[in-house]
Amino acid sequence: MQLRDRLIGKKFKRFATMEFNQLNLDFADGSGFGIYTETAINWKAGELDMAVSDFVEDSDMFTIIFNNGSTIAISRNPTSPSPEIFQFNDIDGTVVVEN
């Protein structure tokens, strides 16, 4: 199963910045991302029931697209000090690390 298939339909819970420039993205089912690289967030306020509608991979970015048009674009170029771009932990115990 691809990461895209795991993300479609997941309901957004929250995101928060952590130390060392980490962005955490949490979903309502308990799954989530730890993102360790440059990230561009285009957020549309006011939606209470947001879910992932698409996950797009291209040569420069991974983009999480929500059903209200909000996006989180994750650079494919890791930044120091972490060699990882992100780590995704799914509720079934699956861990996806991109580096």
C-alpha positions as CSV (number, residue, x, y, z in Angstrom):
1,M,0.0,0.0,0.0
2,Q,1.4,3.4,-1.0
3,L,1.5,6.4,1.4
4,R,-1.1,8.2,-0.8
5,D,-3.6,5.4,-0.2
6,R,-3.0,5.6,3.6
7,L,-3.6,9.3,3.7
8,I,-6.7,9.8,1.6
9,G,-9.7,10.5,3.9
10,K,-7.7,11.0,7.1
11,K,-9.3,13.7,9.2
12,F,-7.0,16.6,10.3
13,K,-6.6,17.1,14.0
14,R,-3.8,19.7,14.4
15,F,-0.3,20.7,13.5
16,A,2.4,22.2,15.7
17,T,6.0,23.2,15.4
18,M,8.5,21.5,17.7
19,E,12.1,22.1,18.6
20,F,14.7,21.7,15.9
21,N,12.3,23.1,13.2
22,Q,10.1,20.0,13.3
23,L,6.5,20.2,12.2
24,N,4.1,17.7,13.6
25,L,0.9,17.0,11.6
26,D,-1.6,14.9,13.6
27,F,-4.7,13.2,12.3
28,A,-7.9,12.3,14.3
29,D,-7.2,8.6,14.1
30,G,-3.9,8.9,15.9
31,S,-1.6,8.7,12.9
32,G,0.7,11.6,12.0
33,F,3.8,13.1,10.5
34,G,7.0,14.4,11.9
35,I,8.4,16.7,9.2
36,Y,12.0,17.8,9.4
37,T,12.6,19.9,6.2
38,E,11.3,23.1,4.7
39,T,7.5,23.2,4.6
40,A,5.1,25.7,3.0
41,I,1.7,25.8,4.5
42,N,-1.3,27.4,2.6
43,W,-4.0,27.2,5.3
44,K,-7.6,28.2,4.9
45,A,-9.2,28.9,8.3
46,G,-12.8,28.2,9.3
47,E,-13.1,24.5,8.4
48,L,-13.7,22.2,11.3
49,D,-14.0,18.9,9.5
50,M,-11.0,18.7,7.1
51,A,-9.7,15.6,5.5
52,V,-6.9,14.7,3.1
53,S,-8.2,14.7,-0.4
54,D,-4.9,14.0,-2.2
55,F,-1.2,13.4,-1.7
56,V,1.0,14.4,-4.7
57,E,4.7,13.5,-5.2
58,D,6.8,15.3,-7.7
59,S,10.5,15.9,-8.2
60,D,10.7,18.8,-5.7
61,M,7.8,18.4,-3.3
62,F,5.4,16.1,-1.5
63,T,2.1,18.0,-1.2
64,I,-0.8,17.1,1.2
65,I,-4.0,18.5,-0.1
66,F,-7.1,18.9,2.1
67,N,-10.7,18.9,1.0
68,N,-11.1,22.7,1.7
69,G,-8.1,23.6,-0.6
70,S,-5.5,23.9,2.2
71,T,-2.1,22.5,1.4
72,I,1.1,21.5,3.1
73,A,4.1,21.3,0.7
74,I,7.1,19.4,2.0
75,S,10.5,19.9,0.3
76,R,12.2,16.8,-0.9
77,N,15.6,18.3,0.0
78,P,16.4,17.5,3.7
79,T,17.8,20.3,5.8
80,S,20.4,19.9,8.5
81,P,20.7,18.5,11.1
82,S,18.2,15.7,10.1
83,P,18.9,13.5,7.1
84,E,15.2,12.6,7.1
85,I,12.5,14.6,5.2
86,F,9.6,13.1,7.2
87,Q,8.4,10.2,9.2
88,F,4.8,9.0,9.0
89,N,3.4,6.7,11.7
90,D,0.1,5.0,10.8
91,I,-2.3,3.6,13.3
92,D,-1.6,0.0,12.2
93,G,2.1,0.4,13.2
94,T,3.4,1.1,9.7
95,V,6.2,3.6,9.7
96,V,7.2,5.4,6.4
97,V,10.5,7.3,6.5
98,E,11.4,9.5,3.5
99,N,15.1,10.6,3.2
